[in-house]
Amino acid sequence: MRAASSLPGGYATAARPTSTRRATIRRAAAAVAAGLALALAGTAPAGAATATVSATPQSATPGFDDQVRAVAYGGGTIYLGGSFTVAVANGRRVARGYVAAVDAATGALTGWAPAVNGPVTALAVSAGSVYLGGSFTTVGGRAHRHLAKVAAAGSGAVDDTFRHSVSTAPNALTVAGGRLYAGGTFGTVDGTSRAHAAAFDLADGTLDGSFRPDLDGTVRSIAVSGSRAYLGGTFGTVDGAGGHARLAAVSATTGALDTGFAGTAPYAVHHVTVAGGTVYAAMSGPGGRLVSYDRSGRPRWTLTADGDLSDVAVLDGVVYAGGHFDHACTTARVANTNGDCLDGNRRRQKLFAADSSGHLLDWAPQANSTVGVIVLAASAARHSLAVGGAFTTFGDTLAKSRFAQFAR
């Protein structure tokens, strides 16, 4: 996969930088490389725990006519958002405008179908409700600009008591600590200045007046753990401070920069997640990077691929990554012009898995398409991994259009 290709929703390999930015990127990349006891694409050692999900997706799940760009588990249901307007279930075409739900146990399409008038790019589930973020302007026939709350049960009735206007579609929604966090390119919420990130009080649905991080660029992902909210994206400064470009930690209550995390991200961060005291960041680059950090921001290991990584999820101690790559590289060296691995590779089309030490595992479902995988979601309760994107087959022959679930 060529690093010059781009992912939907603004995901793209970095444009050619200026000489100053090239120097900054080189220093950041060197800092990551120097601190790593890198496993790179090495295989897992003999006897290592490799309890991955099956490499063959569940057979009964529906397909979709366009990209799935958001996935979230809620109890026994998987909620989906994207640019699709039709689901294909048991050979039948069923209207599903930009959102749909699937029974996680059986794979059956449910009757959940909120009336949304534009693509959905972010989802979060909490306490019987599903929060939608996207480029829509109405839900249920009523004005809800880029953000809405709908019932998780039934047909997905819109909750008009939660009504906000976000200036552009959120890239990320996350629920934690009684708040709904949103990140994106937006500059205002309800006419009030919010520089690329905001939070809402789930108790009364109001905009949180305390959480106000000051970012100078896009937020693509938010992961909350304890007192911190980890932000990933393309921003350069936080609260006017440099040294935290593209990956930073802020207070989960005020949004103030947390200088106790000094992670360095040399390339755009498409997704960040936290598990077991470790912060994982899926990045672009030439090629793409998955970097593991400790809570202070010190890099532990990295894996390199020949295309951008769009998402990362952790399930049962296994780290899963998705993107538009075709191979995992055996070293960190990739071609600057196209992202190709320079020192050998292992075929991993759009998905790979690694253990917690960064050793590449044998799991290789091999999805197709140029864009490939856009989003992942893990369910610890079900030991399952949901995958959305632009793919239409796995293993070259198994038809599976734009959505799949893998289980143990």
SEBADO-797185 format. One record per residue (C-alpha): x, y, z; residue in three letters. Coordinates in steps of 0.5 Angstrom, whole numbers, plus 500, padded with zeros to 3 digits. Example, Ala and Ser with C-alpha at 12.3 -4.5 7.8 and 13.67 -1.06 7.14 Angstrom:
REM residues 2
525491516ALA527498514SER
//
This chain:
REM residues 408
500500500MET503507498ARG503512504ALA501517499ALA494515499SER489518504SER483515509LEU476518509PRO475523515GLY481527514GLY486521515TYR492522510ALA499521510THR503527512ALA504532506ALA511534504ARG513538510PRO517545510THR525544512SER523546519THR518541520ARG522536517ARG528537522ALA522537527THR519531525ILE526528524ARG528529531ARG521526534ALA522520530ALA529519533ALA527520540ALA522515539VAL527510535ALA532511541ALA527510547GLY525503544LEU527496546ALA523495539LEU520488537ALA518491530LEU515485526ALA519480530GLY515474531THR512472538ALA517468542PRO515460543ALA510459549GLY508466549ALA500467550ALA497469543THR490468545ALA487472539THR480472536VAL479467530SER482470524ALA475468520THR470473521PRO463471524GLN459469518SER452472519ALA453479520THR450484515PRO454488509GLY453495507PHE453499501ASP459504503ASP464505509GLN463504516VAL467509520ARG464508527ALA463502531VAL461501539ALA459496543TYR453497548GLY451490552GLY449485547GLY449490541THR454493536ILE452500533TYR455502527LEU455509523GLY458511517GLY456513510SER452507508PHE445508506THR443500505VAL445494509ALA445487506VAL442482511ALA441475508ASN441477501GLY436482502ARG437490502ARG435494508VAL435501508ALA439504514ARG441511513GLY448512516TYR447508522VAL445501524ALA445496529ALA447488529VAL446483535ASP453481537ALA451474539ALA447472532THR450477527GLY443479525ALA441486523LEU436489529THR431494528GLY435500531TRP434505525ALA434513527PRO433518522ALA439521521VAL440526514ASN448525514GLY454521515PRO456519522VAL463519524THR463518531ALA459513536LEU459513544ALA454508548VAL452510555SER446508560ALA441506555GLY443512550SER447512544VAL451519542TYR452520535LEU457525531GLY457526524GLY456531518SER448531519PHE444537521THR437533523THR436527527VAL428524527GLY426530523GLY429535528ARG435540528ALA441536531HIS447539528ARG453534528HIS451531535LEU445528538ALA443523543LYS438517541VAL435511545ALA440505545ALA433500544ALA427500540GLY428504533SER433509536GLY428515538ALA432522538VAL432525545ASP431532544ASP433534551THR440533549PHE441539543ARG447542542HIS450545535SER457543534VAL461547528SER463541524THR463534525ALA466531531PRO472525529ASN471522536ALA466521542LEU468518548THR464517555VAL468517561ALA467519569GLY460522567GLY462526561ARG461525554LEU468528550TYR468530543ALA474532539GLY475534532GLY476540527THR470544530PHE472551533GLY465552537THR460549541VAL453552542ASP456559539GLY461558545THR469557543SER471550544ARG478549540ALA478542537HIS475539544ALA469539548ALA466535554ALA458535556PHE455533563ASP451527562LEU447528568ALA444534565ASP446534558GLY449541558THR456543555LEU461542561ASP464549562GLY470547566SER473542560PHE477547555ARG483545553PRO487550548ASP489546542LEU491549535ASP489543531GLY485537529THR483532535VAL482525532ARG482521538SER480521545ILE482516551ALA480517558VAL484514563SER484516571GLY485523571SER487524564ARG484525557ALA489523552TYR489526545LEU491524539GLY491528532GLY495533528THR495539533PHE502542534GLY501546541THR497545547VAL495551552ASP501554548GLY506549549ALA510546544GLY513539545GLY506535545HIS505535538ALA500530535ARG499526542LEU498529549ALA495528556ALA490533559VAL486534565SER480530564ALA476535568THR479542566THR483540560GLY489543562ALA496540559LEU499535564ASP506535563THR507529566GLY506525560PHE511527555ALA510522549GLY513524542THR509523536ALA513524530PRO507523525TYR499524525ALA496520530VAL489517528HIS487513534HIS490513541VAL487508547THR489506554VAL490499557ALA494496563GLY498502564GLY500503557THR498508552VAL498506544TYR498511538ALA496509531ALA500513526MET501515519SER508517517GLY512514511PRO508508512GLY505507519GLY507506526ARG504503532LEU507506538VAL507503545SER508508551TYR508508559ASP504513563ARG510518563SER510518555GLY517514555ARG516509548PRO516502550ARG516499543TRP514500536THR511496530LEU512499523THR507498516ALA507500509ASP501504510GLY497509515ASP494505521LEU487508523SER486505529ASP488500535VAL484496540ALA486492546VAL483485547LEU485480552ASP492482552GLY493482545VAL494489541VAL490489534TYR491495529ALA488496523GLY489501517GLY490501509HIS497497510PHE499491506ASP505489510HIS508489517ALA515491516CYS521487519THR525494521THR523501522ALA526503515ARG521505510VAL521509503ALA520516504ASN517516497THR511511498ASN512508505GLY515501502ASP518496507CYS526497506LEU528491510ASP523485509GLY516485511ASN510480513ARG504480509ARG498483513ARG493486509GLN489492513LYS490488520LEU495485524PHE496483532ALA501483537ALA503481544ASP504486549SER511486548SER510488541GLY511481538HIS507481531LEU503475532LEU500470526ASP493473526TRP492475519ALA485475516PRO487479510GLN482484508ALA482488501ASN481495498SER485501498THR482504504VAL482498508GLY480498515VAL478505518ILE475503525VAL476497531LEU472496537ALA473491542ALA468487547SER472484553ALA465481556ALA464478549ARG472477547HIS470479540SER473485536LEU468489531ALA471492525VAL469497520GLY472500514GLY471500506ALA473492505PHE469487501THR473481502THR477477507PHE482472505GLY481474498ASP475470497THR470471503LEU465476502ALA464481508LYS462488506SER465493510ARG463490517PHE466484520ALA466481527GLN471476530PHE470472536ALA474467540ARG
//
